Amino acid sequence: MRLDTGVCVSCLLRQGLKGGDEVSQAFYQSVLAEVDAPHKSWFLGNYEILEQIGCGGMGVIYRASQRHSRRIVAVKRVLSYRADSHGALERFRREAQAVASLDHPNILPIYEVSESEDGLPFFSMKFAEKGSLRENVASLRDGPGKCVQLMAKVARAVEYAHSRGVLHRDLKPGNILLDDRGEPLVSDFGLAKLLDANNDLTRSLTTFGTAGFIAPEQAGGAAADFTAAADVYGLGAVLFNLLAGRPPFLGSNPVSVIRKASETEAPKLRSLAPSLDRDLETICSRCLERNPSARYQSAGDLAADLEHWLAGRPIVARPVSPPARIWRWSRRNPNLVGAATAGLVLGAAAVSLFHAEFFRASQINPPDKTVAVFPVSDASETKDQGYKLAVRPSAQEQPGNSTYDFYLQRLFTDVTHPISSTDISVPLQNPSNPFTVPDDTSPGVFDPHRADTRMTAAPPETGVASSVRYRTTEAGPRTNKITADVTPAPPKTGVATTVRYRASETGLRTNKVTAEGPASFQGFVKDSKGEPIKGADVRIESRDGKQLFSTATTDPKGRYISQGLQPGVYRIRLLVNGTVKASILNTRTKVDQPTQLNFDFKPTSQAASIAKGGKHMVWVPARTGSHIGGNWVELDDEGNPHFDSNIQTYNVGH
Amino acid sequence: MNGKVGDRGEDGPREFVTTRWSLILSAASLGSEQQQARDALAELCRSYWRPIFLFVRGRGYSIEDAQDLTQDFFVTILKHNWLQHADRNRGRFRSLLLRSLQNFLINAAEKTQARKRGGDVEFISWHDWMAESPSQLSVSEQALESLPPERLFDLNWATTVVEHALQRLREECESKGKLWLFQALSPHLTDVRDEVSYAKLSAELGMADTSVKKQLHNMRQRYRSLLRDEVSQTVENPADVDDEIRYLCASLATGTE
């Protein structure tokens, strides 16, 4: 008995009885990869397959030429054994079914669905000349306007799909293609859910999208819970990626990324790209809200705001209201609420920034309820210090009452530094709960980007305790006086400063730090095997990198020490063989002891046990065993890694 | 590290292999209803629907009735705790399935006569099966009539095993952009060394002789691993793979004269 190909079935079976090593898939693939013969074209139905342009978990995509018209198309084909065969076919059908119902200039059209001679289905679709956004992120990054324009079109296409009852559920840069004119085409509806299809099969399938771009509820929830808001999240994540050059959440593996997206707030866009417009940050933040109902209610709403922005009109979205933020924070940190302790600082900048936010908010959405205190929701304003100012209800008070505590929060972390005895009094003339922006507040005159509104909060270790009183005794934003009384710090920090700020004063004001005691950095530099690296340079520079204070070189034991520094905030660069390997922005010296800063090229899993005490930088390779791509992370005392925008990573070819 | 599964470290323990069938059996003996075991059973049923379908056809049922009965049979064994009631003297998946199918058809014959079924219960749509398991082996009406159903069953079982292994091999090649290599070399998987014209193949493929030899050798080895993996999923003990292959070879020999 023979197969259609003429091969004897019995002979094929007997092959299984012959001796020899078993060959694993990985090994066989490596053997296949050795073949460098010229490419052989072959036919799949009416298509001459020219080259493979993609390969995913479910199948392959080819560039192909249609037999008679010679039209260049993309052909997508299921390889059933690459995944659970049933799931792969189901996904394939869903994609064909979803796209067949959509006809939109920014949705990649499917031309033909067919079946190859081996019985497996394939379809042909438009070939996108310029690849996907994933390959174009770098070239688009210089033009936020172009990114926004592109994403406005994508959002409109997604809005259209929603109107036809199709959720995409896997929006990511790799699924947004560009045609020869650079027009975006939404593709890969393989995870699409047909909103009106009441099919248990679709629910029981594992429908993960792509870590970094899927909405938190999509990772953990039942399929039935997904709404259009999940796609709004995806759109926001893609926009964020285009503008910031990286997805909102990073991690060493997909699970950690999904966990972060579920458990933490998305970083602020401007903390990564400070030069971008604040409105774009607001739009991104609105999309990336963890609570689906807090996002734009439709892809159309998002598209509209992007179009507003392009036209120079005010956007509809507004920064998250402080009560929501306070509530969120207190929900995340119940044990910290009310645990005010001593000793840190508050620059008056915080208050002036508050004004910026405060009146900006009122400018967008005039008389609306908001609260008299604020978080510096825009962390980029204090990014130089690596902290943002945040606020929570005072120990004995509930949200909405008049007393609040300030604290400094380490960017992108929950590490907080409480500020003792600070309170903000709600203005007497507005005792409502929370107090209301006066109707006569005139919008538009308070520009957060002007120099006179930008001040710098001092880092906590400068040890200035403060009490801030915020008064609105006069009408109108321009005449508000903001006064910060900064009281002497605890003696051991050696700082005794009183500073009085006025928002109306011009120029950048910074707390002067005049500590007497010398500060120092010390630590070790070790390679991936734990061996010391000798002769590495650790450069202590000013925060902006323009001034070099000292260079310490590691000894044969990999140790370095850099003494005689003034207490303050520095940029630390690590150079091995003259090449920069890492740059840690905003590293503070401790004033009463040497500041530990270690560099360890070991994977985090191995380094966790030696992370006690001091700042411990660990290189996390992008994949196991690689020292080419990856990130530096900071390990906390528990050995948990923290990614931080203050850590600039360079290729580590060590 | 050459990636060959057979090369285990000298002091390394022998890898414990869980086959689908051993997973199903262990779940049954524990009396538990493990989801993993249910999934494994469903996956095996999907893989081997064709021998079952053709067995039912061989019993003289029409295509439509055979489709319905095949569906019903799967639903029965998947939903009704099949192994709890099955013969405790366990055999391989293939033989136990055949015995259960025979019993099922005795009961089903009465039911089918009592009511005309409308195909109301579907394990999965018939169309899906056809697409997932296309057969390169066409069974003629004549063979259906002349061969005993048990022979048909074994013959198709053997073919299914081979087809699955070939399909996996084909997809591994295609995923590396080497479908053309599969198409050129797979007809020679069973050739003995002297039969292969390496000169002709190397000219055809634009590859060196040595390279063709290496590729064909590795393709055979990989095919062999895939075939043994397919078979191993249906036996309880991986050591039984050789026996099962011999049985299938024998059934082919007697079934197709």
Interface residues (C-beta under 8 A of the other chain):
Chain A: M1 L3 D4 T5 G6 V7 C8 V9 S10 C11 L12 L13 R14 Q15 G16 L17 K18 G20 D21 E22 V23 S24 Q25 A26 F27 Y28 Q29 S30 V31 L32 A33 E34 V35 A37 P38 H39 K40 W42 I49 E51 Q52 C55 V60 R77 L79 S80 Y81 R82 D84 S85 H86 L89 E115 D118 G119 L120 P121
Chain B: N2 G3 K4 V5 G6 D7 E43 R46 I124 D128 M130 A131 E132 S133 P134 Q136 L137 S138 L155 A158 T159 V161 V162 E163 A165 L166 Q167 R168 R170 E171 E172 C173 E174 S175 K176 G177 K178 L179 W180 L181 Q183 S186 P187 L189 T190 L205 G206 M207 S211 K214 Q215 N218 M219 R220 Q221 R222 Y223 R224 S225 L227 R228 V231 V241 D242 I245 R246 L248 C249 L252 A253 G255 T256
